[in-house]
Amino acid sequence: MTLSEQDILRTLMASRDRISAAAWVVVRDAHAAEDIFQNVVLKALTKEVRFEAEGAVLSWAYITARREGIDWLRRHRRELTGLDGEVLGLLEQDWLGETARHGEVRTEALHACLRSLSEKSSRLLRLRYFEGHSCGEVAQKLEMGINAVYKRLSRLHEGLKECIELRLNESEATEL
């Protein structure tokens, strides 16, 4: 499922400092790094770029911030005062690796939370999201009112969110 504009924006804003830092490493100018971050957000929301997961958004954002930083340096005709390209490449690999690991942990947590759901809840989610039925169609198939479907979906979303956060917190605690 493709992330919505809201999901993309939420992901980018949650990693604002890190994305800006990726730009700052290249340009060594806090104001320029902030401008670059804003350009990255604009590109993510206005270009025809589709993201399937948060990790993909962040990987794209770090690479784009770095490239925007290099373009900014070229436009301003400054001598490169940032880090050597090889060092930048190593930092990029580290950031991308960390982002991928975070996405894998989140996906594992989601799968575990989905496995813990009742059959009735699983069926509701399967009909709505995996089989692509509208809420009205789901209500008919499950012989429920449409408002009941909306309320159950809302509770399931909140429950899954809490379950995932709990598992991620437990995962972080065991890593320490």
C-alpha positions as CSV (number, residue, x, y, z in Angstrom):
1,M,0.0,0.0,0.0
2,T,1.4,3.4,-1.0
3,L,1.9,5.9,1.8
4,S,-0.4,8.9,1.9
5,E,0.8,12.5,1.7
6,Q,0.1,12.8,5.5
7,D,2.1,9.7,6.2
8,I,5.0,11.0,4.1
9,L,4.9,14.4,5.8
10,R,4.7,12.8,9.3
11,T,7.7,10.6,8.5
12,L,9.8,13.5,7.2
13,M,8.9,15.8,10.0
14,A,9.8,13.1,12.6
15,S,13.2,12.9,11.0
16,R,13.7,16.6,10.3
17,D,16.9,16.9,12.4
18,R,18.5,13.9,10.7
19,I,17.6,15.0,7.2
20,S,18.7,18.5,7.9
21,A,22.0,17.1,9.3
22,A,22.5,15.2,6.1
23,A,22.3,18.4,4.2
24,W,24.4,20.3,6.8
25,V,27.2,17.8,6.5
26,V,27.5,18.9,2.8
27,V,26.9,22.6,3.0
28,R,28.0,23.5,6.5
29,D,25.3,26.2,6.7
30,A,22.4,25.8,9.1
31,H,20.1,28.1,7.1
32,A,20.9,26.4,3.8
33,A,20.4,23.0,5.4
34,E,16.9,24.1,6.6
35,D,16.1,25.3,3.1
36,I,17.2,22.0,1.7
37,F,15.0,20.1,4.1
38,Q,12.0,22.2,3.0
39,N,12.9,21.5,-0.6
40,V,13.0,17.8,0.1
41,V,9.6,17.9,1.7
42,L,8.2,19.8,-1.3
43,K,9.7,17.3,-3.7
44,A,8.3,14.4,-1.7
45,L,4.8,15.9,-1.8
46,T,4.7,17.4,-5.3
47,K,6.7,15.0,-7.5
48,E,5.2,11.8,-8.7
49,V,7.2,9.8,-6.2
50,R,5.4,6.9,-4.5
51,F,6.6,5.3,-1.3
52,E,5.6,1.9,0.0
53,A,7.1,2.3,3.5
54,E,8.6,4.8,5.9
55,G,12.1,3.4,5.3
56,A,11.8,4.2,1.6
57,V,10.8,7.8,2.3
58,L,13.7,8.3,4.6
59,S,16.2,6.7,2.3
60,W,15.0,8.9,-0.5
61,A,15.1,11.9,1.7
62,Y,18.7,11.4,2.9
63,I,19.9,10.9,-0.7
64,T,17.9,13.9,-2.0
65,A,19.1,16.1,0.9
66,R,22.7,15.2,0.0
67,R,22.2,15.9,-3.7
68,E,20.4,19.2,-3.0
69,G,23.4,20.1,-0.8
70,I,25.8,19.5,-3.6
71,D,23.7,21.5,-6.0
72,W,23.5,24.3,-3.4
73,L,27.3,24.4,-3.2
74,R,27.6,24.5,-7.0
75,R,25.1,27.4,-7.2
76,H,26.9,29.4,-4.6
77,R,30.3,28.6,-6.1
78,R,31.9,28.0,-2.8
79,E,34.9,25.8,-2.3
80,L,33.9,22.5,-0.8
81,T,34.3,23.0,2.9
82,G,32.2,19.9,3.8
83,L,33.4,16.4,4.2
84,D,35.2,14.4,1.6
85,G,32.8,12.5,-0.8
86,E,34.1,9.2,0.5
87,V,33.2,10.1,4.1
88,L,29.8,11.4,2.9
89,G,29.3,8.0,1.2
90,L,30.1,6.1,4.4
91,L,27.7,8.3,6.4
92,E,25.0,7.7,3.8
93,Q,25.5,4.0,4.0
94,D,25.3,4.1,7.8
95,W,22.1,6.2,7.7
96,L,20.5,4.0,5.0
97,G,21.4,0.8,7.0
98,E,19.9,2.2,10.2
99,T,16.7,3.2,8.4
100,A,16.3,-0.2,6.8
101,R,16.8,-1.9,10.2
102,H,14.2,0.3,11.8
103,G,11.8,-0.5,9.0
104,E,12.4,-4.2,9.4
105,V,11.8,-4.1,13.2
106,R,8.6,-2.1,12.6
107,T,7.4,-4.6,10.0
108,E,8.1,-7.5,12.3
109,A,6.2,-5.7,15.1
110,L,3.2,-5.2,12.8
111,H,3.2,-8.8,11.8
112,A,3.3,-10.0,15.4
113,C,0.5,-7.6,16.3
114,L,-1.6,-8.8,13.4
115,R,-1.1,-12.4,14.4
116,S,-2.5,-11.6,17.9
117,L,-5.8,-10.3,16.6
118,S,-9.0,-12.3,16.8
119,E,-10.3,-14.0,13.7
120,K,-13.2,-11.5,13.5
121,S,-10.8,-8.5,13.6
122,S,-8.5,-10.2,11.1
123,R,-11.3,-10.8,8.7
124,L,-12.4,-7.2,9.0
125,L,-8.9,-5.9,8.2
126,R,-8.5,-8.5,5.4
127,L,-11.7,-7.5,3.7
128,R,-11.0,-3.8,4.0
129,Y,-7.3,-3.5,3.2
130,F,-6.1,-6.7,1.5
131,E,-9.2,-7.4,-0.6
132,G,-9.9,-3.7,-1.2
133,H,-13.6,-3.6,-0.3
134,S,-15.1,-0.3,0.7
135,C,-16.4,0.1,4.3
136,G,-20.0,-0.2,2.9
137,E,-19.1,-3.5,1.2
138,V,-17.4,-4.8,4.4
139,A,-20.5,-3.8,6.4
140,Q,-22.7,-5.9,4.1
141,K,-20.4,-8.9,4.1
142,L,-20.1,-8.9,7.9
143,E,-23.8,-8.0,8.4
144,M,-22.8,-4.9,10.4
145,G,-23.8,-1.3,10.3
146,I,-21.4,1.0,8.4
147,N,-20.8,3.1,11.6
148,A,-19.9,-0.1,13.5
149,V,-17.3,-0.9,10.8
150,Y,-15.8,2.6,11.0
151,K,-15.7,2.4,14.8
152,R,-14.1,-1.1,14.8
153,L,-11.5,0.0,12.2
154,S,-10.7,3.0,14.3
155,R,-10.3,0.9,17.4
156,L,-8.2,-1.7,15.5
157,H,-5.9,1.1,14.1
158,E,-5.4,2.5,17.6
159,G,-4.8,-1.0,19.1
160,L,-2.3,-1.9,16.4
161,K,-0.5,1.4,16.9
162,E,-0.2,0.8,20.6
163,C,0.9,-2.8,20.1
164,I,3.6,-1.8,17.6
165,E,4.9,1.0,19.9
166,L,5.0,-1.4,22.8
167,R,6.9,-4.0,20.8
168,L,9.3,-1.4,19.5
169,N,9.9,-0.1,23.0
170,E,10.5,-3.7,24.2
171,S,12.9,-4.3,21.3
172,E,14.9,-1.1,22.1
173,A,15.0,-2.1,25.8
174,T,16.5,-5.5,25.0
175,E,19.1,-3.9,22.7
176,L,20.4,-1.7,25.6
